[in-house]
Amino acid sequence: MRFDAVVVGGGPAGASTARFLAQQGVKVLLIEKKRLPRFKLCAGCLSARIAPLLPEGWEAEVLNTIRGGFLGFRGERFHQIVRKEPVAYIIDRASFDHFLVKSASEAGADVWEGTEFLEFEEEKDSILVRTSAGVVKTDFLVGADGFYTKVGKQLGLRKRRFFRSVELWTEADLREEVVIDVGVVRRGYGWIFPKGDRVSVGLATTGKENTLEVLKRYVNDHSFLKNKDIGGVKGWMIPFALREENLHLGRSRILLVGDSANMVDPLLGEGIYYGVLGGKLLAEAIVRNTENVYEEYARSVKDKILPELFYAGKIAKLAYTFQRVAFSMGGGHAVERFLDLLSGKRSYKDLYIKGLKEFVISLLHFENFSHIIIDKILRRR
Ligand SMILES: Cc1cc2nc3c(=O)[nH]c(=O)nc-3n(C[C@H](O)[C@H](O)[C@H](O)COP(=O)(O)OP(=O)(O)OC[C@H]3O[C@@H](n4cnc5c(N)ncnc54)[C@H](O)[C@@H]3O)c2cc1C
């Protein structure tokens, strides 16, 4: 069997790539190793800027519409900010991903569920793709197979930068707001996001702490959480990119997108928006330019995604090194601007440039400024 493109992985990145390709008349096969709907560990928060990239009918997937939130410090002190218009949406990944795959199928993609990608073999004019359901031939192979990407591994790529993340579900009185706490882990944050009538509680860190122990403390100390039970915790990794060399986009006619490409922001670990956007850019590159698809794709990722990841990384470095200062800025314009970013009205570059001066002033005003600096220098040694 021959296809123009074979996409491996039915998450947001793969399903979107397949949909955008099928919409342009490309003969595309999407293979997903699990039967859908399948569970995916994720807080399921979509920044509102994703809306134009989603297929018709996506609103039915929304469990909670987010209008603002709390920026907290260790679950004790909070700045609150709420808007009239939505800034984000919460979805359930099992249902949302299934919806995206169904949309790809409705657009004309062939979908093979319960089919695992095993390996590829490059021939002169095509690629042989071995799957658990047999061998197919294709012009382009897309790896959208997540953190442990087999396609990426066959290209010799290894993950170097990632958050370790743990998540559980419990009750809290939260419907239209999210909670983000700094001061919980060395480099990262804790969250409480509504999820229907429950909440997702979790943390993401690039530090070396015992995430289960920290989560236990976080749940125990947090004033929003009455139920202190931490049963049912699950963990997974969130890769991210700070610079061009961290992005694994593939080569020639074998391309990667989403988590397999590390297409995730290093501040929050937001990967759904970038995975869907990456899928669109990749599909456009395949449709536009069958000769130099990799170069074309790399160019548009460099133009439209990399600057966001780069400046999110710069903000992450400051915010997670000086977490008290980051929290103190929550009372000013910084969080307002952040909500603008989620809505698609601002970029991370804009946030960084506008926030840097305020950040330095906050840092200088901090009582124990010199102690913080000395402490940071000593800790780095
Ligand atoms: C705890 C946690 C919370 C998070 N919260 C958020 C959040 O609130 N908002 C946000 O934007 N991001 C969040 N993320 C990140 C987000 O989940 C990922 O960035 C996103 O899922 C990436 O999508 P993807 O399509 O690239 O990969 P995935 O969603 O991982 O999909 C990959 C798919 O490939 C399939 N697959 C794998 N191997 C094969 C194979 N060999 N053959 C066939 N199929 C295969 C898998 O079954 C899977 O369906 C969170 C992550 C974690 C761990």
Ligand as a Chemical Component Dictionary entry (heavy atoms), coordinates in Angstrom:
data_LIG
# 
_chem_comp.id                   LIG 
_chem_comp.type                 NON-POLYMER 
_chem_comp.pdbx_formal_charge   0 
_chem_comp.three_letter_code    LIG 
# 
loop_
_chem_comp_atom.comp_id 
_chem_comp_atom.atom_id 
_chem_comp_atom.alt_atom_id 
_chem_comp_atom.type_symbol 
_chem_comp_atom.charge 
_chem_comp_atom.model_Cartn_x 
_chem_comp_atom.model_Cartn_y 
_chem_comp_atom.model_Cartn_z 
_chem_comp_atom.pdbx_ordinal 
LIG C1  C1  C 0 1.501  15.909 33.686 1  
LIG C2  C2  C 0 1.464  16.673 32.382 2  
LIG C3  C3  C 0 0.633  17.791 32.264 3  
LIG C4  C4  C 0 0.603  18.510 31.063 4  
LIG N1  N1  N 0 -0.265 19.559 30.957 5  
LIG C5  C5  C 0 -0.338 20.244 29.796 6  
LIG C6  C6  C 0 -1.290 21.302 29.637 7  
LIG O1  O1  O 0 -2.090 21.594 30.535 8  
LIG N2  N2  N 0 -1.324 21.959 28.446 9  
LIG C7  C7  C 0 -0.454 21.652 27.422 10 
LIG O2  O2  O 0 -0.508 22.303 26.379 11 
LIG N3  N3  N 0 0.441  20.643 27.543 12 
LIG C8  C8  C 0 0.513  19.934 28.688 13 
LIG N4  N4  N 0 1.380  18.879 28.792 14 
LIG C9  C9  C 0 2.234  18.534 27.622 15 
LIG C10 C10 C 0 1.390  17.804 26.585 16 
LIG O3  O3  O 0 0.755  16.699 27.183 17 
LIG C11 C11 C 0 2.258  17.325 25.424 18 
LIG O4  O4  O 0 3.097  18.375 25.015 19 
LIG C12 C12 C 0 1.373  16.876 24.255 20 
LIG O5  O5  O 0 0.677  15.708 24.600 21 
LIG C13 C13 C 0 2.215  16.605 23.010 22 
LIG O6  O6  O 0 1.393  16.068 21.994 23 
LIG P1  P1  P 0 1.993  15.064 20.903 24 
LIG O7  O7  O 0 0.905  14.826 19.939 25 
LIG O8  O8  O 0 3.297  15.559 20.423 26 
LIG O9  O9  O 0 2.353  13.729 21.722 27 
LIG P2  P2  P 0 1.415  12.770 22.570 28 
LIG O10 O10 O 0 0.235  13.487 23.058 29 
LIG O11 O11 O 0 2.304  12.112 23.554 30 
LIG O12 O12 O 0 0.916  11.697 21.511 31 
LIG C14 C14 C 0 1.777  10.736 20.974 32 
LIG C15 C15 C 0 0.937  9.589  20.457 33 
LIG O13 O13 O 0 1.780  8.670  19.766 34 
LIG C16 C16 C 0 1.379  7.359  20.075 35 
LIG N5  N5  N 0 2.543  6.481  19.844 36 
LIG C17 C17 C 0 3.678  6.435  20.560 37 
LIG N6  N6  N 0 4.523  5.520  20.035 38 
LIG C18 C18 C 0 3.892  5.004  18.953 39 
LIG C19 C19 C 0 4.245  3.999  18.004 40 
LIG N7  N7  N 0 5.439  3.369  18.037 41 
LIG N8  N8  N 0 3.360  3.688  17.026 42 
LIG C20 C20 C 0 2.153  4.337  16.961 43 
LIG N9  N9  N 0 1.762  5.269  17.840 44 
LIG C21 C21 C 0 2.630  5.621  18.832 45 
LIG C22 C22 C 0 0.955  7.432  21.532 46 
LIG O14 O14 O 0 0.106  6.368  21.896 47 
LIG C23 C23 C 0 0.263  8.794  21.561 48 
LIG O15 O15 O 0 -1.118 8.680  21.300 49 
LIG C24 C24 C 0 1.433  18.128 29.962 50 
LIG C25 C25 C 0 2.242  16.992 30.077 51 
LIG C26 C26 C 0 2.267  16.269 31.275 52 
LIG C27 C27 C 0 3.139  15.043 31.362 53 
# 
loop_
_chem_comp_bond.comp_id 
_chem_comp_bond.atom_id_1 
_chem_comp_bond.atom_id_2 
_chem_comp_bond.value_order 
_chem_comp_bond.pdbx_ordinal 
LIG C1  C2  SING 1  
LIG C2  C3  SING 2  
LIG C2  C26 DOUB 3  
LIG C3  C4  DOUB 4  
LIG C4  N1  SING 5  
LIG C4  C24 SING 6  
LIG N1  C5  DOUB 7  
LIG C5  C6  SING 8  
LIG C5  C8  SING 9  
LIG C6  O1  DOUB 10 
LIG C6  N2  SING 11 
LIG N2  C7  SING 12 
LIG C7  O2  DOUB 13 
LIG C7  N3  SING 14 
LIG N3  C8  DOUB 15 
LIG C8  N4  SING 16 
LIG N4  C9  SING 17 
LIG N4  C24 SING 18 
LIG C9  C10 SING 19 
LIG C10 O3  SING 20 
LIG C10 C11 SING 21 
LIG C11 O4  SING 22 
LIG C11 C12 SING 23 
LIG C12 O5  SING 24 
LIG C12 C13 SING 25 
LIG C13 O6  SING 26 
LIG O6  P1  SING 27 
LIG P1  O7  DOUB 28 
LIG P1  O8  SING 29 
LIG P1  O9  SING 30 
LIG O9  P2  SING 31 
LIG P2  O10 DOUB 32 
LIG P2  O11 SING 33 
LIG P2  O12 SING 34 
LIG O12 C14 SING 35 
LIG C14 C15 SING 36 
LIG C15 O13 SING 37 
LIG C15 C23 SING 38 
LIG O13 C16 SING 39 
LIG C16 N5  SING 40 
LIG C16 C22 SING 41 
LIG N5  C17 SING 42 
LIG N5  C21 SING 43 
LIG C17 N6  DOUB 44 
LIG N6  C18 SING 45 
LIG C18 C19 SING 46 
LIG C18 C21 DOUB 47 
LIG C19 N7  SING 48 
LIG C19 N8  DOUB 49 
LIG N8  C20 SING 50 
LIG C20 N9  DOUB 51 
LIG N9  C21 SING 52 
LIG C22 O14 SING 53 
LIG C22 C23 SING 54 
LIG C23 O15 SING 55 
LIG C24 C25 DOUB 56 
LIG C25 C26 SING 57 
LIG C26 C27 SING 58 
# 
